[in-house]
Amino acid sequence: MIKISLLLVTILCLVSCSPQKSSPLEGTQKLEKIRLKLNWFPEAEHGGYFHGVVSGMYKEAGLDVEIVSGGPGNPVETEVAVERFEFGIANADKILAVRENKLPIIGLFAPYQKSPRCLLAHKESGINSWDDIVKTKQLIVNDTKPYYAYLLKQYPSLKGIQTIKYSQATFMANKESIMQGYVNSEPIIMKQKGIEVKVLPVHDIGFNPYASVLITSEAMLKNNPELVAKMVEVTRHAWLAYLADPQAANHEILKRNPELGNSLSESMHILKDYMQADNFGEMTDQRWLILAEQLQKLGIIKDASLVKSAYTTEFIKNNLK
Amino acid sequence: MKKYVPSVILFITFLLIWDLAIRSFNISPFILPSPKAVFEIFADQHQELLDATLQSALIAVAGFVLSILIGTIISLLMSQSKIIELSIYPYAIFLQAVPIVAIAPVFILWFGAGTKSMILISMIISLFPIVTNVSTGLRSIEKDVMEMMWLYKASRWQILWKVRFPSAVPNFVIGAKTSAGLAVVGAIVGEYFTGLSGESRGLAFLIQSNQQNANYPFLFATSISAALLGFIIFSVVSTLGEWIIKKGHFERKVS
C-alpha cells in the first residue's frame, strides 16, 4: 500500500513539476494569446502585423499573436464582434456600415491614411481620367460596397452599366471594362502580365475612408483595455519597422500567399506614401465625420452621429513617426 | 385543410424552439437573429424583398422553361438512336458533375454579363434531371408493346407519338419537379456572379449586401424568401404535373 502511494506521489510530482522545469519562459511573464483575423489573404497591406510576429516584437511585449487569413465573403467584423477573434482588420466605411446594424466593433488605428481603393482601365480604352469612366461597357466591381454607391452618385450615368463579380481574367479579356482594385496590388499584377492600365484612385473623387483599420470588439475594449493598448502600441512600432525594412515579414507573407510572387516588394513601396502621417496610424474626428456624412447621404447609415462610438483614438495619443 | 395541420404545428414549434434557444443559451443576435427580428424585416422591407424575389423568379422561370425545352429535345434525340444515346449520355453525366460555381464564370465570359447569362446558368443546372428522367421514360417501353408496334409496322414517328411520349410523361413530371427547385439555385448563383447594375437587384444582391453589412435579420429574411420562391415554383410544377398525369391517364412507372 505504502509502495503504491509512493509511486503515485512520484508520478504526480513528475506530472506536475516537469513541464515547469523544462519551460524556457520560467520567470518571464505569461504570453497572452491573441488571434488576428485579416480582411484578405496575407499581402503587403498586412506587413506590420507579420513584422510584429517574425521580429519577435509581439512576443517581447508578452503577446502571442496568431494571424489568420481572410478571404472573399469572410465576415471579419462579425467574427470579431462575437469574440471568435480578439482583433480584426476592416475599412472605415465597412466599420460604419456594420455599426448601423449594431455590430459592437471599434476602430483602433489606421495604417492607411489614404484609401488604396482604385479603379483600373485599359490604357487603350481611351479612359484617362475620372470623367472618362462613363465610357466603360462593364464594371468589374463589388456593387454592394459603399464606394460603388458613391461612384453612382458622382457619375449617375454609370447606373446603366452592367456590374460583374471581381475577376482579373474578365478584365484582361474585355478592353472596355473597368475593374476595382487596390493601388498597391492590381496595377502591379496587370503590369507584370503585360497589360497597360490607367489607375484611378477613388480618393481623388472625394471618397477616402481610412483603410485596413485595426478593430476589436466593445467587450474586449471594456474587459481588457490594457491588452488592447499593448496590441496597438506594439503594432504601430512593428508597422514603422516594416516600412523601414520589410524583408523578414515579406518572406513570411510570401510563404503564406505564394501567388503574390515578386509583386510584393513593389507593392510595399507604394504603401509608404499611403501611410504617411504626422502620427503613424492617426485618425481624426473630422475625417471620420466626413465619411459618416457621406454614408448618410448614400443611405448606407441612417444617422451620421453613430460615428462617435465607431472608433477610439485613446491608444494612439503618443506621437510615433 | 386538415392535411396542413401537422406542418403548421411543426412551424410554430420550430419558431418557439428558435426563440427559446436564443433566450436560454444567450446566443448573440449576430450568430442567430430572433424570429421577431426576422419578422420585422418582412414587415418593414416587404417591398424590397418582393422586388428582389420577383427579379430572381423571372430568371428562374426562364431558365426552367428553357431547361424543359432543351432537355426534352436532347432526350428525344437520344431515344431515336442507340448511337446518339451512347455518344451523348456519358458527356451529359460528365457535365452534370461540373459544379455550377465553376460553370458560371465561364458562361459570363462567353455570353456576357447580364440577364442572358443568368438564365443560361439557371437552365444548365436544371437541365440534367429533365434529360435523365425523360430519356428513361422514352426508353422504358414494355417489350410486348414494342413487338406489337413492330408487328403492325408502325413508323418510328408513330412509336414515338403513341408509345414513347405517353410513357415518358410521368418521368417528365418527376424531372420537372427536381428542376424547379434547382432553377432557383441557378438563378441566384447566376446573379451572384453578375450583379445587376444599380437599378434591378435580385435575391443574390440582397444576400451579398446584407452579409457584408452584417444585417443578419435581413439576410435570414432573404434566405427565407429564396426558399419560398423555390417552394412556390415547385408547388406549381407539381400540381400542374399531377393534373396532366390524371387528366391524360398516364401510367406511372418506376424510373
Interface residues (C-beta under 8 A of the other chain):
Chain A: G73 P75 E77 T78 A81 V82 K94 A97 V98 E100 N101 K102 L103 Q138 L139 N142 D143 T144 K145 L152 L158 K159 G160 I161 Q162 T163 I164 K165 S167 A169 T170 A173 I300
Chain B: S28 P29 F30 I31 P105 I108 L109 G112 A113 G114 Y192 F193 T194 G195 L196 S197 G198 E199 F205 Q208 S209 Q211 Q212 N213 A214 N215 Y216
